[in-house]
Amino acid sequence: MVLKLYYLEDGPPSLTCRQVLEALQVPYEKVDVSFYHGEHMTDEYAKMNPQKEIPVLEDDGFFLSESVAIIQYICDKYKPDSPLYPTDPKARAIVNHRLMFNLSSYYPDILTYCILPIYFNYERTAEGLKRVHRVLDLFDTYLDRQGTAYAAADHLTIADFALINSTMALEVIDFDFSQYKKVTTWYNNFKKMHPELWSISAEGIRLMKMCAANPPDLSHLNHPLHPARKATQ
Ligand SMILES: N[C@@H](CCC(=O)N[C@@H](CS)C(=O)NCC(=O)O)C(=O)O
């Protein structure tokens, strides 16, 4: 049975999973989950993922959520020798570190400042801005110390995808991060060197920019966590 990826068309964790599947040329079927229609909030969806989050991978009756677990599983099971997820313990540890850094700090701080206020009733605050600068500075430091063109090695790894799809959220709101020279060079290098893979993120940017220009009214979702903002038009 072919792998199935339940994905959100402009969700950074979903874009990361798609890029890994494409980069490894692992065949899969895409199942579009509509956030707008709350398709991920149903009891049926919760059977696949009790966290009610997108993405979810289905592999012949095995369901896995959390994008980091998904991309690690895809590499381990389908392309265990791929340099995208090195097997040497130190090389792998650096990839894992960057993935964890993204999951615990970089993505949440960028998400809170850039993306959530597009969809829900949140303000962009000075404290949120401080946090974004902090994680950008940290990522810049890691790139500087690593001294490589990619986030965790001198070649592409799965960590790049996760970090690219966080960084692209800055582009959605035209956030100028050019002062972070290493991050800027790394980001532009990814676009230049991997245009096919980048096009997956670029489509996510396009969709999010459309929402930013015309913020959606998601009050019908009665979201358990996020306060809804009524559309202004
Ligand atoms: N840590 C999870 C995060 C997944 C996540 O939060 N996805 C968002 C869409 S980008 C979602 O499904 N949110 C559900 C909601 O806010 O209702 C991962 O990396 O897969």
The ligand as an ORCA input file, in Angstrom:
! r2SCAN-3c Opt
* xyz 0 1
  N       4.673     19.652     16.057
  C       3.744     19.368     14.991
  C       2.954     20.621     14.673
  C       1.853     20.375     13.682
  C       0.892     21.546     13.648
  O       0.748     22.282     14.629
  N       0.231     21.699     12.534
  C      -0.753     22.765     12.465
  C      -0.948     23.201     11.043
  S       0.535     23.948     10.420
  C      -2.070     22.226     12.956
  O      -2.478     21.175     12.534
  N      -2.713     22.925     13.888
  C      -3.980     22.490     14.391
  C      -4.781     23.594     14.952
  O      -4.227     24.677     15.233
  O      -5.986     23.402     15.100
  C       4.502     18.891     13.753
  O       5.672     19.266     13.604
  O       3.953     18.123     12.954
*
